[in-house]
Amino acid sequence: MSTTAPRLLQVRRSVRVTPRMVRVTLAGTELAGFGGDGPDRRIKMFFPVPGQERPAVPRATSGGPLWPPGEPRPAIRTYTVRRFDADAGELDVDFVLHEGHGPAAAWARDARPGAWVGVSEPGGRYEPDPAAGFHLVIGDETALPAVATVLAALPGGVPAVAFLEVADADEEQDLPGAADVRWVHRGDREPGVPLAEAVRAADLPAGSGQAWLSGESACVRDLRKHLLDERGLDRRRVYATGYWRLK
Ligand SMILES: Cc1cc2nc3c(=O)[nH]c(=O)nc-3n(C[C@H](O)[C@H](O)[C@H](O)COP(=O)(O)OP(=O)(O)OC[C@H]3O[C@@H](n4cnc5c(N)ncnc54)[C@H](O)[C@@H]3O)c2cc1C
């Protein structure tokens, strides 16, 4: 956890981006000074427990985070800064409404204007390598918010290809940038399997590429190994994060 206390923000509005993705716009006086610019910026979100209006958040002290005594601890999950607009004072987070009954997805499904949530300082180290011969971007629905920011940050004039697994055609989104985007539809198959098949079967551009990949953890592990061992990518140019675990 960062040394700064999480900011308490309120929902300004929420809209459906696709049938299974909701965009929640957060705002509030505590958003001032938020450092959310850049590709793939991650935040910890603190969700209230049922029956609670505001989540308990820790106070930053020199001895570490101090939780308010006697209050139930929030559910904490990691999400992506989809858009931060300092002038409008707005932070967008896109939530997949998955069927696993988690507290974060449930909160997003029901989020009404005025609902409170805590947000940490953003982290994340990914930057496009200007020397890369091509860019490879791989992910599932949970990765789409970050993928959008990664594609927007890629340099022009360098080949870029994205493999994106979603449930079906209704979950495809318009994405920025000039990458060759290949949508992979999961249908009834296990998450990550169609994505791994598509990447393994692909002809990739020549040269030494940089890869960004995220999604279901086992799939990410498998594809990272594939990119290193079978495609010969340099491990310093493969940026892989497991986002969730199929149980
Ligand atoms: C760096 C990072 C950035 C992320 N950014 C985003 C983002 O911008 N948007 C986003 O939607 N997610 C994002 N995620 C993924 C998100 O944190 C997880 O999906 C998280 O588990 C959701 O919490 P929950 O409370 O809804 O479910 P949990 O309580 O964590 O899990 C409950 C059950 O749901 C299952 N489950 C969790 N996620 C999924 C899923 N996507 N599909 C199917 N089953 C699932 C679990 O296997 C478990 O059985 C990100 C993760 C990381 C690490």
The ligand as an SDF file (V2000), in Angstrom:
LIG
                    3D

 53 58  0  0  0  0  0  0  0  0999 V2000
   -3.3910   -4.6140  -12.2690 C   0  0  0  0  0  0  0  0  0  0  0  0
   -4.8390   -5.0550  -12.4000 C   0  0  0  0  0  0  0  0  0  0  0  0
   -5.7490   -4.2590  -13.0820 C   0  0  0  0  0  0  0  0  0  0  0  0
   -7.0900   -4.6610  -13.2300 C   0  0  0  0  0  0  0  0  0  0  0  0
   -7.9650   -3.8590  -13.9020 N   0  0  0  0  0  0  0  0  0  0  0  0
   -9.2630   -4.2370  -14.0430 C   0  0  0  0  0  0  0  0  0  0  0  0
  -10.2180   -3.3850  -14.6950 C   0  0  0  0  0  0  0  0  0  0  0  0
   -9.9050   -2.2520  -15.1010 O   0  0  0  0  0  0  0  0  0  0  0  0
  -11.4890   -3.8420  -14.8450 N   0  0  0  0  0  0  0  0  0  0  0  0
  -11.8720   -5.0920  -14.3750 C   0  0  0  0  0  0  0  0  0  0  0  0
  -13.0400   -5.4560  -14.5410 O   0  0  0  0  0  0  0  0  0  0  0  0
  -10.9960   -5.8970  -13.7370 N   0  0  0  0  0  0  0  0  0  0  0  0
   -9.7170   -5.4990  -13.5440 C   0  0  0  0  0  0  0  0  0  0  0  0
   -8.8410   -6.3010  -12.8810 N   0  0  0  0  0  0  0  0  0  0  0  0
   -9.3150   -7.6270  -12.4220 C   0  0  0  0  0  0  0  0  0  0  0  0
  -10.0990   -7.5660  -11.1050 C   0  0  0  0  0  0  0  0  0  0  0  0
   -9.2520   -7.0530  -10.0670 O   0  0  0  0  0  0  0  0  0  0  0  0
  -10.5640   -8.9990  -10.7480 C   0  0  0  0  0  0  0  0  0  0  0  0
  -11.4460   -9.4910  -11.7360 O   0  0  0  0  0  0  0  0  0  0  0  0
  -11.1870   -9.0850   -9.3740 C   0  0  0  0  0  0  0  0  0  0  0  0
  -11.1470  -10.4420   -8.9850 O   0  0  0  0  0  0  0  0  0  0  0  0
  -12.6280   -8.6170   -9.3140 C   0  0  0  0  0  0  0  0  0  0  0  0
  -13.0470   -8.6300   -7.9670 O   0  0  0  0  0  0  0  0  0  0  0  0
  -14.4730   -9.1690   -7.4970 P   0  0  0  0  0  0  0  0  0  0  0  0
  -14.6480   -8.6850   -6.1040 O   0  0  0  0  0  0  0  0  0  0  0  0
  -15.5070   -8.7700   -8.5150 O   0  0  0  0  0  0  0  0  0  0  0  0
  -14.3460  -10.7530   -7.5440 O   0  0  0  0  0  0  0  0  0  0  0  0
  -13.4970  -11.6850   -6.5200 P   0  0  0  0  0  0  0  0  0  0  0  0
  -14.1130  -11.6470   -5.1460 O   0  0  0  0  0  0  0  0  0  0  0  0
  -12.0670  -11.3210   -6.6040 O   0  0  0  0  0  0  0  0  0  0  0  0
  -13.7220  -13.1100   -7.1450 O   0  0  0  0  0  0  0  0  0  0  0  0
  -14.9590  -13.8100   -6.9720 C   0  0  0  0  0  0  0  0  0  0  0  0
  -15.0420  -14.9360   -7.9830 C   0  0  0  0  0  0  0  0  0  0  0  0
  -15.1410  -14.3570   -9.2820 O   0  0  0  0  0  0  0  0  0  0  0  0
  -14.1920  -14.9190  -10.1770 C   0  0  0  0  0  0  0  0  0  0  0  0
  -13.7680  -13.8250  -11.0760 N   0  0  0  0  0  0  0  0  0  0  0  0
  -13.0640  -12.6850  -10.7550 C   0  0  0  0  0  0  0  0  0  0  0  0
  -12.8830  -11.9250  -11.8720 N   0  0  0  0  0  0  0  0  0  0  0  0
  -13.4750  -12.5960  -12.8870 C   0  0  0  0  0  0  0  0  0  0  0  0
  -13.6360  -12.3460  -14.2760 C   0  0  0  0  0  0  0  0  0  0  0  0
  -13.1660  -11.2310  -14.8680 N   0  0  0  0  0  0  0  0  0  0  0  0
  -14.3190  -13.2380  -15.0420 N   0  0  0  0  0  0  0  0  0  0  0  0
  -14.8220  -14.3670  -14.4970 C   0  0  0  0  0  0  0  0  0  0  0  0
  -14.7180  -14.6780  -13.1880 N   0  0  0  0  0  0  0  0  0  0  0  0
  -14.0510  -13.8020  -12.3870 C   0  0  0  0  0  0  0  0  0  0  0  0
  -13.0680  -15.4370   -9.2820 C   0  0  0  0  0  0  0  0  0  0  0  0
  -12.4340  -16.5320   -9.9050 O   0  0  0  0  0  0  0  0  0  0  0  0
  -13.8080  -15.8480   -8.0280 C   0  0  0  0  0  0  0  0  0  0  0  0
  -14.2760  -17.1830   -8.1550 O   0  0  0  0  0  0  0  0  0  0  0  0
   -7.5080   -5.8980  -12.6920 C   0  0  0  0  0  0  0  0  0  0  0  0
   -6.5940   -6.6800  -11.9570 C   0  0  0  0  0  0  0  0  0  0  0  0
   -5.2780   -6.2570  -11.8050 C   0  0  0  0  0  0  0  0  0  0  0  0
   -4.3100   -7.1150  -11.0060 C   0  0  0  0  0  0  0  0  0  0  0  0
  1  2  1  0
  2  3  1  0
  2 52  2  0
  3  4  2  0
  4  5  1  0
  4 50  1  0
  5  6  2  0
  6  7  1  0
  6 13  1  0
  7  8  2  0
  7  9  1  0
  9 10  1  0
 10 11  2  0
 10 12  1  0
 12 13  2  0
 13 14  1  0
 14 15  1  0
 14 50  1  0
 15 16  1  0
 16 17  1  0
 16 18  1  0
 18 19  1  0
 18 20  1  0
 20 21  1  0
 20 22  1  0
 22 23  1  0
 23 24  1  0
 24 25  2  0
 24 26  1  0
 24 27  1  0
 27 28  1  0
 28 29  2  0
 28 30  1  0
 28 31  1  0
 31 32  1  0
 32 33  1  0
 33 34  1  0
 33 48  1  0
 34 35  1  0
 35 36  1  0
 35 46  1  0
 36 37  1  0
 36 45  1  0
 37 38  2  0
 38 39  1  0
 39 40  1  0
 39 45  2  0
 40 41  1  0
 40 42  2  0
 42 43  1  0
 43 44  2  0
 44 45  1  0
 46 47  1  0
 46 48  1  0
 48 49  1  0
 50 51  2  0
 51 52  1  0
 52 53  1  0
M  END
$$$$
